[in-house]
Amino acid sequence: MDVSFIIPLFNRLDLTRPCVESLQACLPAGLGHEIILVDDGSTDGTREWLATLPAPPFVVQLNAANRGYAHANNSGARLARGRFLALVNNDLVFARGWLEPMLAGFTRFRDTGIVGNLQFRAATGALDHAGLVIDPKGRPEHLDHRRGWLLLPTAYSVRPAMTGACCLIERERFLGLGGFDEGFVNGGEDVDLCYRLRRAGLKVRVANRSRVLHHVSASPGRKARDEQNSRRLCRKWREQLIEDGARFWPHVYLHEHWLNPREYDHTLLFTAVPRILGLIRRPSPRALDLVARNIDLEEQRWLAMFGPMPIHP
């Protein structure tokens, strides 16, 4: 079997049905596949609808309680039989041609660990995601329509991380890494997975010719644990976040001051430009210090909010 599509569900049948219909309508001819639907205790008619679906291609798992995105995907991955896992949210709308560039990323580049794509807001059509970068505060941020100046017309881009809303990864690789870290609850587990892949020497790639629509953050409770997830991510990957944030700092600095050239600190300007041009590969020591101090400030805020956190979360 080629691909196992894993779709976690918790209510929102109004989005799930068109998502599944659009997925089935645009799969390549001859693709060996299964669609694994993992329901986390829906109460809006989702389970009654699931009971009507034929097997194959559908595989249904009914969980007794809602344990979150990471657990749902992990349980679906353990059921999967495909070479690839396509992890997709139930608030996506697919169109023909979205899957093929993602699959090709693995044959074109041997060091590919995971492939994502471009996601556009269903309500407005604006670009919402072209991979993630780490900002100078150490926070993962979407490359979206506000950062169009960073997007290049290439078939594939390498990014520090990507969203798990729509991504492709080899099943054996995913299971071999232990799947998603279930200590994250509906946020941060995708960035953590990307960092573990990078630690293994693999690349995080975005297939820029693969495009889907996304009803962004439509899942109930999506943002409820953002602060806790961010703290866990910083605790696990502090040094990597500092380095990635420092590498992105020159782009942020130039963009913020582009319209106000008189406000340039010329020392910082001469630090930023050669790094943007790729003439200097290592991040600036000043930028590394800046991101580290920002992360320390966040930890102080989290300490006041939540108290101490175990050293090994």
Contacts in CASP RR format, 6 or more apart in sequence:
PFRMAT RR
TARGET T0000
AUTHOR 0000-0000-0000
METHOD contacts of the structure
MODEL  1
MDVSFIIPLFNRLDLTRPCVESLQACLPAGLGHEIILVDDGSTDGTREWL
ATLPAPPFVVQLNAANRGYAHANNSGARLARGRFLALVNNDLVFARGWLE
PMLAGFTRFRDTGIVGNLQFRAATGALDHAGLVIDPKGRPEHLDHRRGWL
LLPTAYSVRPAMTGACCLIERERFLGLGGFDEGFVNGGEDVDLCYRLRRA
GLKVRVANRSRVLHHVSASPGRKARDEQNSRRLCRKWREQLIEDGARFWP
HVYLHEHWLNPREYDHTLLFTAVPRILGLIRRPSPRALDLVARNIDLEEQ
RWLAMFGPMPIHP
1 32 0 8 1.000
1 33 0 8 1.000
1 34 0 8 1.000
1 81 0 8 1.000
1 82 0 8 1.000
1 83 0 8 1.000
2 31 0 8 1.000
2 32 0 8 1.000
2 33 0 8 1.000
2 82 0 8 1.000
2 83 0 8 1.000
2 84 0 8 1.000
3 31 0 8 1.000
3 32 0 8 1.000
3 33 0 8 1.000
3 34 0 8 1.000
3 82 0 8 1.000
3 83 0 8 1.000
3 84 0 8 1.000
3 85 0 8 1.000
3 86 0 8 1.000
3 99 0 8 1.000
3 103 0 8 1.000
3 168 0 8 1.000
4 33 0 8 1.000
4 34 0 8 1.000
4 36 0 8 1.000
4 76 0 8 1.000
4 77 0 8 1.000
4 79 0 8 1.000
4 80 0 8 1.000
4 81 0 8 1.000
4 82 0 8 1.000
4 84 0 8 1.000
4 85 0 8 1.000
4 86 0 8 1.000
4 171 0 8 1.000
5 23 0 8 1.000
5 33 0 8 1.000
5 34 0 8 1.000
5 35 0 8 1.000
5 36 0 8 1.000
5 86 0 8 1.000
5 88 0 8 1.000
6 36 0 8 1.000
6 38 0 8 1.000
6 73 0 8 1.000
6 76 0 8 1.000
6 77 0 8 1.000
6 80 0 8 1.000
6 85 0 8 1.000
6 86 0 8 1.000
6 87 0 8 1.000
6 88 0 8 1.000
7 16 0 8 1.000
7 19 0 8 1.000
7 20 0 8 1.000
7 35 0 8 1.000
7 36 0 8 1.000
7 37 0 8 1.000
7 38 0 8 1.000
7 88 0 8 1.000
7 89 0 8 1.000
7 90 0 8 1.000
8 38 0 8 1.000
8 40 0 8 1.000
8 68 0 8 1.000
8 69 0 8 1.000
8 72 0 8 1.000
8 73 0 8 1.000
8 89 0 8 1.000
8 90 0 8 1.000
9 16 0 8 1.000
9 37 0 8 1.000
9 38 0 8 1.000
9 39 0 8 1.000
9 40 0 8 1.000
9 42 0 8 1.000
9 46 0 8 1.000
9 72 0 8 1.000
9 90 0 8 1.000
10 39 0 8 1.000
10 40 0 8 1.000
10 41 0 8 1.000
10 42 0 8 1.000
10 66 0 8 1.000
10 68 0 8 1.000
10 219 0 8 1.000
10 220 0 8 1.000
11 42 0 8 1.000
11 43 0 8 1.000
11 44 0 8 1.000
11 46 0 8 1.000
11 220 0 8 1.000
12 44 0 8 1.000
12 46 0 8 1.000
12 90 0 8 1.000
12 91 0 8 1.000
12 218 0 8 1.000
12 219 0 8 1.000
12 220 0 8 1.000
13 42 0 8 1.000
13 44 0 8 1.000
13 45 0 8 1.000
13 46 0 8 1.000
13 49 0 8 1.000
15 90 0 8 1.000
15 91 0 8 1.000
15 215 0 8 1.000
15 218 0 8 1.000
16 46 0 8 1.000
16 49 0 8 1.000
16 90 0 8 1.000
17 49 0 8 1.000
18 93 0 8 1.000
19 88 0 8 1.000
19 89 0 8 1.000
19 90 0 8 1.000
19 91 0 8 1.000
19 92 0 8 1.000
19 93 0 8 1.000
19 94 0 8 1.000
20 35 0 8 1.000
20 37 0 8 1.000
20 90 0 8 1.000
22 92 0 8 1.000
22 93 0 8 1.000
22 94 0 8 1.000
22 95 0 8 1.000
23 35 0 8 1.000
23 88 0 8 1.000
23 92 0 8 1.000
23 94 0 8 1.000
24 35 0 8 1.000
24 57 0 8 1.000
25 94 0 8 1.000
26 94 0 8 1.000
26 95 0 8 1.000
26 96 0 8 1.000
26 97 0 8 1.000
26 98 0 8 1.000
26 99 0 8 1.000
27 33 0 8 1.000
27 99 0 8 1.000
28 97 0 8 1.000
28 99 0 8 1.000
28 100 0 8 1.000
31 99 0 8 1.000
33 57 0 8 1.000
33 82 0 8 1.000
34 56 0 8 1.000
34 57 0 8 1.000
34 58 0 8 1.000
34 59 0 8 1.000
34 80 0 8 1.000
34 81 0 8 1.000
34 82 0 8 1.000
35 57 0 8 1.000
35 58 0 8 1.000
35 59 0 8 1.000
36 58 0 8 1.000
36 59 0 8 1.000
36 60 0 8 1.000
36 61 0 8 1.000
36 76 0 8 1.000
36 79 0 8 1.000
36 80 0 8 1.000
37 50 0 8 1.000
37 53 0 8 1.000
37 58 0 8 1.000
37 59 0 8 1.000
37 60 0 8 1.000
37 61 0 8 1.000
38 61 0 8 1.000
38 63 0 8 1.000
38 72 0 8 1.000
38 73 0 8 1.000
38 75 0 8 1.000
38 76 0 8 1.000
39 46 0 8 1.000
39 47 0 8 1.000
39 50 0 8 1.000
39 60 0 8 1.000
39 61 0 8 1.000
39 62 0 8 1.000
39 63 0 8 1.000
40 63 0 8 1.000
40 65 0 8 1.000
40 66 0 8 1.000
40 67 0 8 1.000
40 68 0 8 1.000
40 72 0 8 1.000
41 47 0 8 1.000
41 62 0 8 1.000
41 63 0 8 1.000
41 64 0 8 1.000
41 65 0 8 1.000
41 66 0 8 1.000
47 62 0 8 1.000
50 58 0 8 1.000
50 60 0 8 1.000
50 62 0 8 1.000
51 60 0 8 1.000
53 60 0 8 1.000
59 79 0 8 1.000
61 75 0 8 1.000
61 76 0 8 1.000
61 79 0 8 1.000
63 71 0 8 1.000
63 72 0 8 1.000
63 75 0 8 1.000
67 182 0 8 1.000
68 185 0 8 1.000
68 186 0 8 1.000
69 180 0 8 1.000
69 185 0 8 1.000
69 186 0 8 1.000
69 187 0 8 1.000
69 189 0 8 1.000
69 219 0 8 1.000
70 179 0 8 1.000
70 180 0 8 1.000
70 181 0 8 1.000
70 182 0 8 1.000
70 183 0 8 1.000
70 184 0 8 1.000
70 185 0 8 1.000
70 189 0 8 1.000
71 180 0 8 1.000
71 182 0 8 1.000
73 87 0 8 1.000
73 179 0 8 1.000
73 180 0 8 1.000
74 178 0 8 1.000
74 179 0 8 1.000
74 180 0 8 1.000
74 182 0 8 1.000
77 85 0 8 1.000
77 171 0 8 1.000
77 174 0 8 1.000
77 175 0 8 1.000
77 179 0 8 1.000
78 175 0 8 1.000
80 171 0 8 1.000
82 171 0 8 1.000
83 170 0 8 1.000
83 171 0 8 1.000
84 103 0 8 1.000
84 106 0 8 1.000
84 168 0 8 1.000
84 169 0 8 1.000
84 170 0 8 1.000
84 171 0 8 1.000
85 168 0 8 1.000
85 169 0 8 1.000
85 170 0 8 1.000
85 171 0 8 1.000
85 174 0 8 1.000
86 99 0 8 1.000
86 102 0 8 1.000
86 166 0 8 1.000
86 167 0 8 1.000
86 168 0 8 1.000
87 164 0 8 1.000
87 166 0 8 1.000
87 167 0 8 1.000
87 168 0 8 1.000
87 169 0 8 1.000
88 165 0 8 1.000
88 166 0 8 1.000
89 164 0 8 1.000
89 165 0 8 1.000
89 166 0 8 1.000
89 214 0 8 1.000
89 219 0 8 1.000
90 219 0 8 1.000
91 122 0 8 1.000
91 165 0 8 1.000
91 214 0 8 1.000
91 215 0 8 1.000
91 216 0 8 1.000
91 218 0 8 1.000
91 219 0 8 1.000
92 119 0 8 1.000
92 165 0 8 1.000
92 166 0 8 1.000
92 212 0 8 1.000
92 213 0 8 1.000
92 214 0 8 1.000
92 215 0 8 1.000
93 122 0 8 1.000
93 212 0 8 1.000
93 213 0 8 1.000
93 214 0 8 1.000
93 215 0 8 1.000
94 212 0 8 1.000
95 211 0 8 1.000
95 212 0 8 1.000
95 213 0 8 1.000
97 210 0 8 1.000
98 117 0 8 1.000
98 210 0 8 1.000
98 211 0 8 1.000
98 212 0 8 1.000
99 168 0 8 1.000
99 210 0 8 1.000
100 210 0 8 1.000
101 117 0 8 1.000
101 155 0 8 1.000
101 207 0 8 1.000
101 208 0 8 1.000
101 209 0 8 1.000
101 210 0 8 1.000
102 115 0 8 1.000
102 116 0 8 1.000
102 117 0 8 1.000
102 168 0 8 1.000
102 207 0 8 1.000
102 210 0 8 1.000
103 168 0 8 1.000
104 207 0 8 1.000
105 112 0 8 1.000
105 115 0 8 1.000
105 156 0 8 1.000
105 205 0 8 1.000
105 207 0 8 1.000
106 112 0 8 1.000
106 113 0 8 1.000
106 115 0 8 1.000
106 168 0 8 1.000
106 170 0 8 1.000
108 156 0 8 1.000
109 156 0 8 1.000
109 203 0 8 1.000
109 205 0 8 1.000
111 201 0 8 1.000
111 202 0 8 1.000
111 203 0 8 1.000
112 202 0 8 1.000
112 203 0 8 1.000
112 205 0 8 1.000
113 169 0 8 1.000
113 170 0 8 1.000
113 173 0 8 1.000
113 197 0 8 1.000
113 202 0 8 1.000
113 203 0 8 1.000
113 204 0 8 1.000
113 205 0 8 1.000
114 162 0 8 1.000
114 167 0 8 1.000
114 168 0 8 1.000
114 169 0 8 1.000
114 193 0 8 1.000
114 194 0 8 1.000
114 197 0 8 1.000
114 202 0 8 1.000
114 204 0 8 1.000
114 205 0 8 1.000
115 167 0 8 1.000
115 168 0 8 1.000
115 169 0 8 1.000
115 205 0 8 1.000
115 206 0 8 1.000
115 207 0 8 1.000
116 131 0 8 1.000
116 162 0 8 1.000
116 163 0 8 1.000
116 164 0 8 1.000
116 166 0 8 1.000
116 167 0 8 1.000
116 168 0 8 1.000
116 205 0 8 1.000
116 206 0 8 1.000
116 207 0 8 1.000
116 210 0 8 1.000
117 166 0 8 1.000
117 167 0 8 1.000
117 206 0 8 1.000
117 207 0 8 1.000
117 208 0 8 1.000
117 210 0 8 1.000
117 211 0 8 1.000
117 212 0 8 1.000
118 127 0 8 1.000
118 129 0 8 1.000
118 130 0 8 1.000
118 206 0 8 1.000
118 207 0 8 1.000
118 208 0 8 1.000
118 210 0 8 1.000
118 211 0 8 1.000
118 212 0 8 1.000
119 127 0 8 1.000
119 128 0 8 1.000
119 129 0 8 1.000
119 163 0 8 1.000
119 165 0 8 1.000
119 166 0 8 1.000
119 211 0 8 1.000
119 212 0 8 1.000
119 213 0 8 1.000
119 214 0 8 1.000
120 126 0 8 1.000
120 127 0 8 1.000
120 128 0 8 1.000
120 211 0 8 1.000
120 212 0 8 1.000
120 213 0 8 1.000
120 214 0 8 1.000
121 127 0 8 1.000
121 128 0 8 1.000
121 213 0 8 1.000
121 214 0 8 1.000
121 216 0 8 1.000
122 213 0 8 1.000
122 214 0 8 1.000
122 215 0 8 1.000
122 216 0 8 1.000
123 215 0 8 1.000
125 213 0 8 1.000
126 144 0 8 1.000
126 145 0 8 1.000
127 144 0 8 1.000
127 145 0 8 1.000
127 148 0 8 1.000
127 151 0 8 1.000
128 142 0 8 1.000
128 144 0 8 1.000
128 145 0 8 1.000
128 214 0 8 1.000
128 216 0 8 1.000
129 142 0 8 1.000
129 143 0 8 1.000
129 144 0 8 1.000
129 162 0 8 1.000
129 163 0 8 1.000
129 165 0 8 1.000
129 214 0 8 1.000
130 142 0 8 1.000
130 143 0 8 1.000
130 144 0 8 1.000
130 151 0 8 1.000
130 157 0 8 1.000
130 159 0 8 1.000
130 206 0 8 1.000
130 208 0 8 1.000
131 142 0 8 1.000
131 143 0 8 1.000
131 157 0 8 1.000
131 159 0 8 1.000
131 161 0 8 1.000
131 162 0 8 1.000
131 163 0 8 1.000
131 206 0 8 1.000
132 140 0 8 1.000
132 141 0 8 1.000
132 142 0 8 1.000
132 143 0 8 1.000
132 159 0 8 1.000
132 160 0 8 1.000
132 161 0 8 1.000
132 162 0 8 1.000
132 163 0 8 1.000
132 191 0 8 1.000
132 194 0 8 1.000
133 140 0 8 1.000
133 141 0 8 1.000
133 143 0 8 1.000
133 147 0 8 1.000
133 150 0 8 1.000
133 159 0 8 1.000
133 160 0 8 1.000
133 244 0 8 1.000
133 245 0 8 1.000
133 248 0 8 1.000
134 140 0 8 1.000
134 141 0 8 1.000
134 160 0 8 1.000
134 161 0 8 1.000
134 241 0 8 1.000
134 244 0 8 1.000
134 245 0 8 1.000
134 247 0 8 1.000
134 248 0 8 1.000
134 291 0 8 1.000
135 141 0 8 1.000
135 245 0 8 1.000
135 248 0 8 1.000
135 252 0 8 1.000
136 245 0 8 1.000
136 246 0 8 1.000
136 248 0 8 1.000
136 249 0 8 1.000
136 252 0 8 1.000
136 287 0 8 1.000
136 290 0 8 1.000
136 291 0 8 1.000
136 294 0 8 1.000
137 291 0 8 1.000
137 294 0 8 1.000
137 295 0 8 1.000
137 298 0 8 1.000
138 234 0 8 1.000
138 241 0 8 1.000
138 242 0 8 1.000
138 244 0 8 1.000
138 245 0 8 1.000
138 291 0 8 1.000
138 294 0 8 1.000
138 295 0 8 1.000
138 298 0 8 1.000
139 230 0 8 1.000
140 160 0 8 1.000
140 161 0 8 1.000
140 188 0 8 1.000
140 191 0 8 1.000
140 233 0 8 1.000
142 163 0 8 1.000
143 150 0 8 1.000
143 151 0 8 1.000
143 159 0 8 1.000
147 255 0 8 1.000
149 255 0 8 1.000
150 251 0 8 1.000
151 157 0 8 1.000
151 208 0 8 1.000
153 208 0 8 1.000
154 208 0 8 1.000
155 207 0 8 1.000
155 208 0 8 1.000
155 209 0 8 1.000
156 205 0 8 1.000
156 206 0 8 1.000
156 207 0 8 1.000
156 208 0 8 1.000
157 205 0 8 1.000
157 206 0 8 1.000
157 208 0 8 1.000
158 203 0 8 1.000
158 204 0 8 1.000
158 205 0 8 1.000
158 206 0 8 1.000
159 204 0 8 1.000
159 205 0 8 1.000
159 206 0 8 1.000
160 194 0 8 1.000
160 198 0 8 1.000
160 204 0 8 1.000
160 244 0 8 1.000
161 190 0 8 1.000
161 191 0 8 1.000
161 194 0 8 1.000
161 195 0 8 1.000
161 204 0 8 1.000
162 190 0 8 1.000
162 194 0 8 1.000
162 204 0 8 1.000
162 206 0 8 1.000
163 190 0 8 1.000
164 190 0 8 1.000
165 190 0 8 1.000
165 214 0 8 1.000
166 212 0 8 1.000
166 214 0 8 1.000
167 190 0 8 1.000
173 197 0 8 1.000
174 193 0 8 1.000
177 193 0 8 1.000
177 196 0 8 1.000
177 197 0 8 1.000
177 200 0 8 1.000
179 193 0 8 1.000
180 189 0 8 1.000
180 190 0 8 1.000
180 192 0 8 1.000
180 193 0 8 1.000
181 189 0 8 1.000
181 192 0 8 1.000
181 193 0 8 1.000
181 236 0 8 1.000
182 189 0 8 1.000
183 189 0 8 1.000
183 232 0 8 1.000
183 313 0 8 1.000
184 192 0 8 1.000
184 229 0 8 1.000
184 232 0 8 1.000
184 233 0 8 1.000
185 224 0 8 1.000
185 225 0 8 1.000
185 228 0 8 1.000
185 229 0 8 1.000
186 219 0 8 1.000
186 221 0 8 1.000
186 222 0 8 1.000
186 223 0 8 1.000
186 224 0 8 1.000
186 225 0 8 1.000
186 229 0 8 1.000
187 225 0 8 1.000
187 226 0 8 1.000
187 229 0 8 1.000
188 229 0 8 1.000
188 230 0 8 1.000
188 232 0 8 1.000
188 233 0 8 1.000
189 229 0 8 1.000
191 233 0 8 1.000
191 237 0 8 1.000
192 233 0 8 1.000
192 236 0 8 1.000
192 237 0 8 1.000
194 204 0 8 1.000
195 236 0 8 1.000
195 237 0 8 1.000
195 240 0 8 1.000
197 203 0 8 1.000
197 204 0 8 1.000
198 204 0 8 1.000
198 240 0 8 1.000
217 223 0 8 1.000
227 302 0 8 1.000
227 305 0 8 1.000
227 306 0 8 1.000
228 306 0 8 1.000
230 298 0 8 1.000
230 302 0 8 1.000
231 298 0 8 1.000
231 299 0 8 1.000
231 302 0 8 1.000
231 306 0 8 1.000
231 309 0 8 1.000
232 309 0 8 1.000
232 313 0 8 1.000
233 241 0 8 1.000
234 241 0 8 1.000
234 295 0 8 1.000
234 298 0 8 1.000
234 299 0 8 1.000
235 309 0 8 1.000
235 313 0 8 1.000
236 313 0 8 1.000
238 295 0 8 1.000
241 291 0 8 1.000
241 295 0 8 1.000
242 288 0 8 1.000
242 291 0 8 1.000
242 292 0 8 1.000
242 295 0 8 1.000
243 283 0 8 1.000
243 288 0 8 1.000
245 283 0 8 1.000
245 287 0 8 1.000
245 291 0 8 1.000
246 283 0 8 1.000
246 284 0 8 1.000
246 287 0 8 1.000
246 288 0 8 1.000
246 290 0 8 1.000
246 291 0 8 1.000
247 275 0 8 1.000
247 283 0 8 1.000
247 287 0 8 1.000
249 272 0 8 1.000
249 283 0 8 1.000
249 284 0 8 1.000
249 287 0 8 1.000
249 290 0 8 1.000
249 291 0 8 1.000
250 271 0 8 1.000
250 272 0 8 1.000
250 273 0 8 1.000
250 275 0 8 1.000
250 276 0 8 1.000
250 284 0 8 1.000
250 287 0 8 1.000
251 276 0 8 1.000
253 268 0 8 1.000
253 269 0 8 1.000
253 272 0 8 1.000
254 269 0 8 1.000
254 272 0 8 1.000
254 273 0 8 1.000
254 276 0 8 1.000
257 263 0 8 1.000
257 264 0 8 1.000
268 286 0 8 1.000
271 284 0 8 1.000
271 286 0 8 1.000
271 287 0 8 1.000
272 284 0 8 1.000
274 280 0 8 1.000
275 281 0 8 1.000
275 283 0 8 1.000
275 284 0 8 1.000
302 309 0 8 1.000
303 309 0 8 1.000
END
